[in-house]
Structure formats: C-alpha cells, structure tokens
Amino acid sequence: MGRIFIIDDCEDDCEALARTLKAQGVDQIRCFHELPDLAALEMDEHGLVILDLILGNHTDGLKVLEQMSALGLTKTPIFLVSGVMSNLLQVAESYGRARGLTIVGSVEKPVCPSEIARILPLR
C-alpha cells in the first residue's frame, strides 16, 4: 500500500480525512496545509493524492494539477475534494484528465468514510 498525500488548506478537514484513512487501515498518510514541493514527495501509482480544489491565497487545485502533469506524475491516482459546487469538481476532473493525469473521482466536502472506502481499492 503506497503513501497517501492530503493537500488541503483547512487543517481540520485534513486531519479528519487522515483519521478516516487510519480507521480504514491506512498508515502512510501525510497532510499538507499548503502546497508542498511535489517533486520531492516520491509519488507513484501505488499512492494517492487527495486534493482540495480551493487552497486559500497560495494557489488552487488546478495549478497543482498543472504542476503534477509537468512533473510527469501521470500515474499517481488523484481524488479531488471541494466544498464548492459539484460542477467545479467535474470541470477539474476533465481538466486533469486532459493533462494525462489519473483522476479517480471527486466528491463534495465533507467527505464521508464510505467515499474514502470506495476510492482506496482504486489506487
């Protein structure tokens, strides 16, 4: 089982996702409350990135998708989350796929445990 990276500017949301993952047996979880150095994270197809689309003043999820594509992280599964309208999630899914990224789904916040259980086998 690979590492799971949660990128979400809301610390409470990030920690809640981490607790949900731990409860489902995942032990390699890293939370980031601002954009990390993506090139240094050792992402691969066995891991998962849970990415919030709205990341505060620093950047947004679409820019993260652009960076992942530019770094060639096309096999790393990405699950998008956001507290905004679902049509934005659909646009972001299409945007990521058009850049060759592996988008495994999306969901509006708050993310329930059943949504996490659904995506874990996809990685």
C-alpha positions in Angstrom: 0.0 0.0 0.0 1.5 3.3 -1.0 1.6 6.7 0.6 -1.5 8.9 0.7 -0.9 12.7 0.5 -3.7 15.0 1.5 -3.4 18.6 0.3 -6.0 20.8 1.9 -5.6 24.3 3.4 -8.1 23.5 6.1 -6.2 21.8 8.9 -9.4 20.4 10.4 -10.6 18.8 7.1 -7.1 17.4 6.5 -6.9 15.8 10.0 -10.5 14.4 9.7 -9.5 12.8 6.4 -6.4 11.4 8.0 -8.4 9.9 10.9 -10.8 8.3 8.5 -8.0 6.8 6.5 -6.3 5.5 9.6 -9.6 3.9 10.7 -9.6 2.0 7.4 -6.1 0.6 7.9 -4.0 3.2 6.0 -0.8 4.1 7.9 1.3 6.1 5.5 -0.5 9.5 5.4 1.0 12.9 5.0 -1.1 16.1 5.4 -0.1 19.4 3.8 -1.9 22.6 4.6 -0.1 24.5 1.9 1.4 23.4 -1.4 4.3 21.0 -0.9 7.3 20.6 -3.1 5.6 18.0 -5.4 8.8 16.8 -7.0 10.2 15.7 -3.6 7.2 13.7 -2.5 8.0 10.3 -4.1 4.5 9.9 -5.6 3.8 6.8 -7.6 0.9 4.7 -8.9 0.7 2.9 -5.6 -0.2 6.0 -3.6 -3.0 8.5 -3.7 -3.3 12.3 -3.7 -6.4 13.7 -2.1 -6.5 17.3 -3.4 -8.8 20.1 -2.3 -9.6 22.4 -5.2 -9.6 25.6 -3.1 -6.3 26.1 -1.3 -6.6 29.6 0.1 -4.4 32.5 -1.0 -1.4 30.5 -2.1 -2.7 28.5 -5.1 -5.6 26.3 -6.2 -6.1 22.7 -7.1 -6.0 23.4 -10.8 -2.4 24.8 -10.5 -1.5 21.7 -8.5 -2.8 19.5 -11.3 -0.8 21.5 -13.8 2.4 21.0 -11.8 1.7 17.3 -11.4 1.3 17.0 -15.1 4.5 19.0 -15.8 6.4 16.7 -13.4 5.2 13.6 -15.2 3.2 12.3 -12.2 0.6 10.9 -14.6 0.2 7.5 -12.9 -0.4 8.8 -9.4 -4.1 8.5 -8.6 -5.8 11.8 -7.7 -9.0 12.2 -5.8 -10.5 15.7 -5.8 -12.5 17.2 -3.0 -14.1 20.6 -2.5 -16.7 22.4 -0.5 -17.9 24.2 -3.6 -20.4 23.2 -6.3 -20.1 19.8 -7.9 -19.9 21.3 -11.4 -16.5 22.7 -10.4 -15.4 19.2 -9.4 -16.5 17.9 -12.8 -14.6 20.6 -14.6 -11.5 19.9 -12.6 -11.7 16.2 -13.3 -11.9 16.9 -17.1 -9.0 19.4 -16.7 -6.8 16.9 -15.0 -7.6 14.0 -17.4 -6.9 16.3 -20.4 -3.4 16.8 -19.0 -2.9 13.0 -18.8 -3.4 12.7 -15.0 -5.1 9.7 -13.3 -8.2 11.3 -11.7 -10.0 8.5 -9.8 -13.0 10.6 -8.8 -14.2 13.6 -6.8 -16.6 14.4 -4.0 -18.0 17.5 -2.3 -17.0 18.1 1.3 -17.5 16.9 3.9 -16.0 13.6 2.8 -17.8 10.6 4.4 -16.0 7.4 5.3 -17.9 5.4 2.6 -16.4 7.7 -0.1 -12.9 7.0 1.2 -13.6 3.3 1.3 -14.7 3.5 -2.3 -11.5 5.1 -3.6 -9.0 3.0 -1.6 -9.2 0.0 -3.9 -8.6 2.3 -6.9 -5.0 3.1 -6.1 
